Amino acid sequence: MKPRALPPAANWIRKLSAYREPELDRSLFELAVTVVPFLGLWALALWAGSVHLLLSIPIAVVAGTFLVRLFLIQHDCSHGAFFKSRAANNWTGRVIGAFTLTPYDLWQKSHLIHHASHGNLAKRGIGDVFTLTVDEYNAKSPLGRLGYRLYRNPFVLFILGPIYVFLLHHRLPIGFMKAGPRYWISTMLTNVALLGIIVGGSLAFGWALFLPVYFVITVTAAAIGVWLFYVQHQFEDTIWDHEADWQLHEAALYGSSYLKLPAMFQWMTANIGIHHVHHLYSRIPFYKLHKVIRDHRELAEIRRMNFVDSLKTVRLKLWCDRERRLVPFKVARARRVTAA
C-alpha cells in the first residue's frame, strides 16, 4: 500500500454535509439569471447578424459563456443538488439538455461513473480525459503512440474534441448502446428537441444567419467546458492509483483541483473551479461551494491553482507511477532511451 502522506479526506464528509441542502428561491434565482441573459444575448446576436454576420460573433461568444453556466446547472441537477425534488432536478436537466446538446440521462450515467471511479487506473475511459501511464505509452507501437499524441494535442482536446463530442458523439448513446431503453430515449428525445430548435430558428431567421450564430455559441461553450473539465483533473500532483491502492475520498479531494478564478469568472463558471470540494461531496449546490471555502480556509489551499497555472497543465500527458505525478512526453522518451 502507498504511504499516507495526506490527511484522510473522509474526515471532511460530516462537516460538508451541513452545506448540502438546496434553497428553492436561490436555485430559481440562479436559473433565471442564467437563462434570461442567455436567451437575450442569443436574440441580440441574431439581430446584430442581420446587420452584418461578423457583428454577431462577439455577442455569440458571450452567449456561449452563459451556455456553460446553463450546462453547470444541468450538472448540479444530475447530482440531485439543485432542487430537493428528484423529479424537479431530472426534468430541469432534461430541458436544459436540449440547449446544451447533452442527453441528460445518458450524461448523468456517464458522469456518476466518473465520480465513482476517478483516479482508479483500472476504471479509466468513461466520463474522463483518457490518460495513459508512462509504461503503457512506451509499450505501444510507434503508431499507437502517435495516435495518443494526437488525442492529447491541445487543438484536438479543446477545439476538435468538443465539436465532436457535443455535435456528434452525443447524438447516440455511445458507451451505453446496450444498457437499456432509457439512454436511447434520452438521446433521441434530445435530438428531436435539438432538431426543433434548429429548424424553428432557421425558419424564423434564415439558416444562413441562425446556423452560424448557433454554431459559435455551441462551440464556445463546448471548448470552455472541456477546458474546465481538463484542468480539474489533469494537473501535476493529481492522484491516480491501481485498484488495490485506490481510495474514493482521497481521489476526490486530492485528485481534483481548486481553480481560483477572479470573481466574475467564478460566477460565470458556477464555482465549478472549487472542484475538489464538489468531488468530495457532490450534493452541495454550486452556489454554496464558495461558503465551504470561506468557512474552511484549509480547503482553499488544497490543489490550488490560478489561471496561469492552469495553462501549464496542457504540457502534462502521462501518469508516472514512479514519481506519482503527471509528466510530459519527454519523460517517457527518456525512459525508452535508457531502457534501450
BELKA-V23768 format. One record per residue. N is the residue number from 0. RES is the residue in one letter. PSI is psi in whole degrees, -180 to 180 (999 if undefined). Layout:
BEGIN
[[N RES PSI] [N RES PSI]]
END
This chain:
BEGIN
[[0 M 149] [1 K 152] [2 P 146] [3 R 87] [4 A -14] [5 L 146] [6 P 139] [7 P 124] [8 A -29] [9 A -18] [10 N -20] [11 W -16] [12 I -48] [13 R -40] [14 K -42] [15 L -22] [16 S -21] [17 A -15] [18 Y 5] [19 R -23] [20 E 123] [21 P 154] [22 E 120] [23 L -47] [24 D -38] [25 R -40] [26 S -44] [27 L -38] [28 F -47] [29 E -37] [30 L -43] [31 A -44] [32 V 0] [33 T -48] [34 V -46] [35 V -50] [36 P -37] [37 F -51] [38 L -38] [39 G -43] [40 L -36] [41 W -47] [42 A -41] [43 L -39] [44 A -39] [45 L -41] [46 W -45] [47 A -37] [48 G -27] [49 S -23] [50 V -53] [51 H 132] [52 L -36] [53 L -27] [54 L -24] [55 S -22] [56 I -53] [57 P -35] [58 I -40] [59 A -35] [60 V -44] [61 V -40] [62 A -36] [63 G -34] [64 T -34] [65 F -29] [66 L -33] [67 V -47] [68 R -37] [69 L -40] [70 F -37] [71 L -26] [72 I -42] [73 Q -40] [74 H -45] [75 D -39] [76 C -38] [77 S -23] [78 H 3] [79 G 29] [80 A -8] [81 F -38] [82 F 159] [83 K -32] [84 S 128] [85 R -42] [86 A -42] [87 A -42] [88 N -50] [89 N -43] [90 W -32] [91 T -44] [92 G -39] [93 R -41] [94 V -45] [95 I -35] [96 G -27] [97 A -27] [98 F -31] [99 T 0] [100 L 30] [101 T 110] [102 P 116] [103 Y -53] [104 D -38] [105 L -48] [106 W -38] [107 Q -45] [108 K -49] [109 S -42] [110 H -38] [111 L -32] [112 I -42] [113 H -45] [114 H -36] [115 A -12] [116 S 2] [117 H 134] [118 G -4] [119 N 112] [120 L -21] [121 A -10] [122 K 40] [123 R 158] [124 G -11] [125 I 118] [126 G 23] [127 D 173] [128 V 111] [129 F 132] [130 T 126] [131 L 155] [132 T 166] [133 V -45] [134 D -39] [135 E -42] [136 Y -45] [137 N -24] [138 A -14] [139 K 159] [140 S 164] [141 P -37] [142 L -39] [143 G -40] [144 R -37] [145 L -43] [146 G -42] [147 Y -38] [148 R -39] [149 L -43] [150 Y -39] [151 R 4] [152 N 133] [153 P -37] [154 F -38] [155 V -46] [156 L -42] [157 F -8] [158 I -67] [159 L -42] [160 G -52] [161 P -38] [162 I -45] [163 Y -48] [164 V -49] [165 F -32] [166 L -31] [167 L -54] [168 H -42] [169 H -2] [170 R -12] [171 L 153] [172 P 61] [173 I 132] [174 G -17] [175 F 33] [176 M -31] [177 K 19] [178 A -1] [179 G 165] [180 P -22] [181 R -41] [182 Y -30] [183 W -45] [184 I -46] [185 S -46] [186 T -47] [187 M -39] [188 L -37] [189 T -41] [190 N -41] [191 V -45] [192 A -41] [193 L -43] [194 L -39] [195 G -41] [196 I -45] [197 I -47] [198 V -46] [199 G -44] [200 G -38] [201 S -38] [202 L -36] [203 A -37] [204 F -7] [205 G 134] [206 W -32] [207 A -21] [208 L -49] [209 F -46] [210 L -45] [211 P -42] [212 V -45] [213 Y -41] [214 F -44] [215 V -44] [216 I -47] [217 T -47] [218 V -37] [219 T -49] [220 A -42] [221 A -44] [222 A -45] [223 I -44] [224 G -44] [225 V -40] [226 W -45] [227 L -46] [228 F -38] [229 Y -52] [230 V -14] [231 Q -24] [232 H -17] [233 Q 76] [234 F 163] [235 E -49] [236 D 37] [237 T -175] [238 I 128] [239 W 142] [240 D 156] [241 H 162] [242 E -44] [243 A -28] [244 D -11] [245 W 136] [246 Q 127] [247 L -52] [248 H -38] [249 E -41] [250 A -36] [251 A -53] [252 L -45] [253 Y -10] [254 G 7] [255 S 149] [256 S 165] [257 Y 98] [258 L 104] [259 K 110] [260 L 158] [261 P 153] [262 A -43] [263 M -43] [264 F -31] [265 Q -38] [266 W -46] [267 M -31] [268 T 17] [269 A 42] [270 N 18] [271 I -18] [272 G -23] [273 I 58] [274 H -28] [275 H -38] [276 V -43] [277 H -44] [278 H -34] [279 L -34] [280 Y 87] [281 S -8] [282 R 0] [283 I 124] [284 P 147] [285 F -30] [286 Y 0] [287 K -6] [288 L -38] [289 H -27] [290 K -37] [291 V -47] [292 I -38] [293 R -40] [294 D -24] [295 H 84] [296 R -26] [297 E -29] [298 L -26] [299 A -10] [300 E -6] [301 I 123] [302 R 38] [303 R 138] [304 M 155] [305 N -175] [306 F -42] [307 V -42] [308 D -40] [309 S -33] [310 L -30] [311 K -18] [312 T -17] [313 V -26] [314 R -10] [315 L 128] [316 K -27] [317 L 151] [318 W 128] [319 C 111] [320 D -36] [321 R -45] [322 E -9] [323 R 55] [324 R 163] [325 L 140] [326 V 161] [327 P 172] [328 F -28] [329 K -27] [330 V -42] [331 A -41] [332 R -42] [333 A -37] [334 R -35] [335 R -41] [336 V -43] [337 T -44] [338 A -35] [339 A 999]]
END
